[in-house]
Amino acid sequence: MAIRKLNLVMSYPINWSIYSVMNNFVQNFYDALKHENFMEHFEYKFEENTIILKSDVGFSKEWLFFMGASSKREKERKYAGKFGEGFKVASLVAYRDFGLGIQMESRDWRLSVTEAEDEIDGVRVNVLAYDIDSKEFEESSVLTLTNAKPKHFEEIKSQIDHFYYVGNAKFGKVISLGRDYAIYESIKNPKEKRNWGSLFINYQWRDSLDLPIVVCNHNYEVTGDDRDRTSISLYDSNCAIREVFRKINEDEAFVLLERCRPRWKNTYGNDYKGRNWYRMLEILIDKVAYSPRVKRKFLDKYGHEIMTAGFYWWTNSYKKKMALEWFRKSDYHNKTKVVSSLFAEFGIPNIYELCEKNNGFAEEAKPNELQKKYIKILENVAKQYFDNLFCYETLPNCRILLNKEAPILGKAFSQKEDARITNNYGHVVRSRVSNIYLQSYILKSDMFSEALVVYLHELLHQFGGDSSIQFKEALVQMNQIIIDNMVEINMFAKDWRAVENVAN
């Protein structure tokens, strides 16, 4: 028996987890066999605190002697290509940190991992070493790990499914299969509550997916990747998925689009918070919508149960409120799912279109003669008590909202004011209000206080929107004027109540 000392000191500062150790041990066999032959020619078992990994492919022990040596270097870089290096470092950590016994044998040799004293520039150090012996020739390779625990074997089994091969327990039905990519349905792990998907890059698991699909990109080069990284950036993960999606045909895109249904409602705005499927869905929808046959198939199956939002963050907030309020109260609410605007490619209507078609927006009209009398009283109060607060040469036209289902009591139509105009309280006019709209049902004999507050509120929008500081300051000043003149203002309530009596 001979001792072979390695150029790896026992104090080498590396802190691999048991995950990385077992991953590298399995990697040795996977690289040697390739994915086509992996499970057919690979065996593993656990008995009496011993883990045995075996394949029917042999190799020379010299590959285990030198750091950086590899019997698996390939131009295409599909495999790790660091057989010897991974084995030495994994053996160091397994022996030193986890107390495992390591024995490797192949062809006519057998070695056991140990340590030995050495001297560097007069300093005594311990280095990783092999006890090497000869054996009868056999074209196979066997790794034996002693002092192992059940959790170590569980990690081995887990790591086996972290490599791409036919028969992988994570792989379900094939969705698409190409020379340099593959997509499968994901098989649910019985130990987990949900069916997580996976991303495999260069034949190894690199990321979890929140959809039940397995995406495999065999050629993607991860940015700044190295053998010690167990995770990749969200950017690389998304890019690798999109590369694969671009290669599939329209029928495969249809199947995959169905599997991505839990993410149909995603919007581009979430792109900065985590993985977003917007760009992936865009690719799939383009492929499906481009084919008349597959597009028809999609519409026949899903067209009746989805609609697009039809608005974005810059959409007029009033119209958005109106459309959403109509949708919540419509028959569509319990029958239809609102999905990403990307689905507009299928000609699917959006909330705006359906709201308008079903008269969901607040239609408006000129006030009738009775309503004009109520509005005149509101205008008189505004002129007499709020003239110093507002900056109107002429009060805006007042019109009537006809849709009682609208989620508002009033609204103001305004445009940006370029001139510098300031009221007596120092508030600067931001908008030119040309029209004010009031709900017809607040112009009733018992609604004077409510109608006045709504009317004044809409007039204040010349100072900004509801959330602006200046508008809120003006609102406080308006309330103070009402309090200071409560008795006089209430006198107008008598005229208000008399309007309907006179009309009758």
C-alpha positions, 0 to 999 in steps of 0.5 A: 500500500502506498501513500499519495500526498496531495497539494491540499492542506487540511486547513484549506478554508472552504465551507461546503455544505453536505449539499455541495459535498454529495452533489460533487460525488454524484457529479463524478458519476454523472459526468462519466456516464452522460445523461443518456446512460446515467440511470441505466448504468448507475447504482446506489444503495445504503446499508449498515451506515454505508453509502455505495455509488457504482457505475460500469465505467472506469477511469485512471486514478491519476485524474484524482491527483492534481487540482484542476485535472479533468477527464471530462472537459468538453468544448460545449461545456455541457458537463461540469468537467472538473471530476478530479477537482470536485472529488478532492475538495468534496473528500476533504470536507466530507472527511474533515467536517462530516467524519465520513470515510471515503473509499474510491476504486476503479479498474485495478486500483483502490484508494482511501481518503486520509491525511498525512504530515508534510513540510512546507518551508520548514513548517509542518502541515497536514495534507489530504492524502490517499492510501492506494492499493491494487485490486483485480481489474474491473471496468467499473467505478465504486465510491463507498462512504462509511460512517454515513447517516440516513440524512446523508443518503437522503441528500444523495437521493435528492442530488440524483434528481438534481441532474438531467436524465430520462426517468428523473423523478421530477419529470412528468409528461413531455411538453417539448423536446429539442436537441438543446432544450426540454420542457416537462410537466412537473411531478409533485413531491409528496412531501410538499404542499404545492407542485413546484417546478424546476429550471435545469441549466447545463443538465443540472438543477439551478432554480425552483419555479412557481409553476408546475413545469420543468424547463431545461436549457442545456446550453445557457451560460450563466453570468459569472458562474462557477462550480461553488454557486448553488443558485443563480440570479433571477436575471439569468433564470428568466433569460434561460426560460425565455430562450427555451420558450422561443424554440417551441412551436405553437401547439406546444406553446398552447399547452405551456400557456395552459400550465402558466394559467396561475400567472395570467393575471400578472402585470409588467409592474411586478417585474421588479419585485420578483420573478415575473412571467410577463415576458414569458407569457408574451412569447407564448401568446405571440406564438398561439395568436399567430396561428389561426388554428391554435388561436381558435382553439384557445378562444373556444376553450377560454374566450368566454371566461377571461377579459383583459384589464384594459388599463395601466398605471397611467390610466385616468383614475376616474374611468378606472374606478368606474370600470372596476365598480361596474365590473364588481356589480356585473354578471361578469364578476363571478364568471370572468377572470381579469387577465393581463393586457397581453391577451388582447392579441386574441381579440378578447374584450377589456373591462373598458369595452364591456363597461361602455357596451353595457352603459357602465360609465357615468353618462351625463346630461344637462340639468333639467329645470328643477335641477337648475334651481338646486344648482343655482342655490349651490352657486350662490353659497359658493359666491357669497361665502367662498369667493376668497377661497376659489379663483373663478371668474365664472363658476364652471358649468354643472351637469348631471351624472345619469348612472346611479351605480357610479362609485362617485357623488361628483367629479370635476373635469379639468385641464392644466392651468399655465397662468400663475393664479393664487387665492387669498390663502396662498393656494396656487391654481393648478387646474382649470375646471370647466365642468362639474358633474353631480349625481342626480340623487343628491339634488333632492329636497333633503340633501342640501348639506351633502350636495353643498359639500360635494359641489364645493369639494369639486370646485376645490380641484382647481388646486390639485387632486385628492391626494395633493397637499395643497388640495387638502389644505384648501379642504381644511379652509373650506370646512372652517368657512362652513363652521364660521358661517354655519347659521347663515349657510343654513338659511339657504337650506330653507330655499333648497327645501322650497324648490321642490314644493314650488315645482309641485 
